[in-house]
Structures are given as C-alpha cells and as structure tokens.
C-alpha cells in the first residue's frame, strides 16, 4: 500500500519553520518525511537553503517519523566518504528510519567549489562509484578505495547503524532509471510515470522502493495560489536539462521568465478542490509508487495540514 509523506523544502522555509511543519505533518497523519538537499534555493524569492544534515539531526529529536533525502548529490560538493558519515550518523539518530536519496545533482548546488560541471554520462559514472564507496563505508570496516573519480585512504566509520541505510537513486529518464535499478535500493522520480517505474524494475529494481514527490498549493483563493506558485516555483516547469546545468538562482530567474502563469495554473494543483488534490496524489499510487511526498507551497500551512488531515489523506486511504 502506498505511504503518504510530507516534503520539507529547505529552499523555501527557515529551519524553525521546517521543524514546525514536521510536527504538524505527524499530527495530520503523514507517516514519513522527505527533505531537500540544496546549497542554493532555485531563485531568490524562495530565500532559504538550510544545511540538510543539521536539519536531519534536529528532526530526529523533534519527531519519530522516517526521513529520506530527496535528493543528495554525493559526488562533487561533498565527497562520498563525508556523505556516508553524515548518512550513517543520521540513520543512528533516527533509529534506522533513514533513507539516502541520491542523484547526479545540479550545477546550481555543486559548482560552488569552482569545479567544472561534468556531462550527464560522467556524472552518472561518478554517482555509481560514489554509491559503491558509501556502501563499503556503511559496513564499518576499514576502507581503502582508489577509483577513477574518488580516493579513500584507510577510512572507517565508527558510528554506523545496525543496518546500512537504503540508497534510493533519482532518475528522470529511462537510461537513468536503469542505473537506479542496477545500483539502488529504490528509485526516486517526481512524475507519476509508470513507464519509468517499469524501466527501474526491469533494470534490476524488482524489489526496490519507488518514491515520488509533488508540490501543491492549498488555498481558498485559487488565483492567489497560482500567483504564489508562479512567483516561488516557476522552476518546476523548466524543460529538459535546464535544471541540471544552470549555475545560479539568477540564471533560473532569467529562464523562468519563459514560464507563464497559465502554464503554472495548468500544471500545478492549486486551490481547495479536494478531489483535485486526491487525484494529483493518487496518480502516483496508480503508477506503482510505494511512497509519495506532498509539499505545500507558501505560508498557508495551517489550512493545508487541516485539510489533508480531515479530507485528503482519508480519501487517499479509502
């Protein structure tokens, strides 16, 4: 049965707001949490970018829900050995209720050291090696690794969970979905695409989790909600590989000028139509997803949590 979780957006909300949302999510009946991992927000209007590993430590003391990163890039900004230590400690703090969602990343977050941004094929190769390194370290054994992209010299994690955290691999196309099936314990994608789920399953992920997420804007005023999404999250509608290659929030703001308000109104669930919210989330269950994370855009969090607790989540579970 599909599980419904809440998505914590580090780009849009302060650390205190994220902790409050996590508590509200639990009270509303969401059974798990996902959290973004960014160095920059997508645009200046979002205005935040908390360090995800500090947030996970705080969440472990605030709620008892499982937490998944959606998603961490363990290849450029952070070395996979450092990412492995952060993930292992997070899993210990959460009593094993942690999953490491990983992906090939975006230049927006990963260029900050001044490294050249690799092609997708190279990034996929780096991710595969990074996952290999992290799995070795999760064992708690002494690890020396000299690969094409990473070197680890006599490294050992002393704080490790009883079981290694599962690694879920993000993918947006069939080639990447096959990679997720081959190296991951699960598959992350943001669209309810049954064909991609099938590519993951056929690529080796027959028993893996399929995880997705969707942003909505619950509001009694639909027009106001559309305006809010158009201001804060037009980046969700940018086509192709732009989200992976644009390097700064300013570049995303420039590209987002091409995203019309009408496109946002058509693509994003806005307003307080319960049936529409239910259908938006249920599409993931129909496509074969095991976990779906819903994020609320904007400040009207109280109305969102009240409505999902009383109306949307009960309808999804019937």
Secondary structure as UniProt FT lines:
FT   STRAND          3..8
FT   TURN            10..12
FT   HELIX           15..28
FT   STRAND          32..35
FT   TURN            44..46
FT   HELIX           52..62
FT   STRAND          66..69
FT   TURN            74..77
FT   HELIX           80..93
FT   TURN            94..96
FT   STRAND          98..102
FT   HELIX           107..110
FT   HELIX           111..113
FT   HELIX           120..138
FT   TURN            139..140
FT   STRAND          143..146
FT   STRAND          151..155
FT   STRAND          166..170
FT   HELIX           174..183
FT   STRAND          186..188
FT   HELIX           194..202
FT   TURN            203..204
FT   TURN            206..207
FT   STRAND          209..217
FT   HELIX           222..232
FT   HELIX           234..237
FT   TURN            240..241
FT   HELIX           242..245
FT   HELIX           249..256
FT   TURN            257..258
FT   HELIX           261..267
FT   STRAND          269..270
FT   HELIX           274..286
FT   TURN            287..288
FT   STRAND          291..296
FT   HELIX           301..307
FT   HELIX           308..312
FT   HELIX           313..317
//
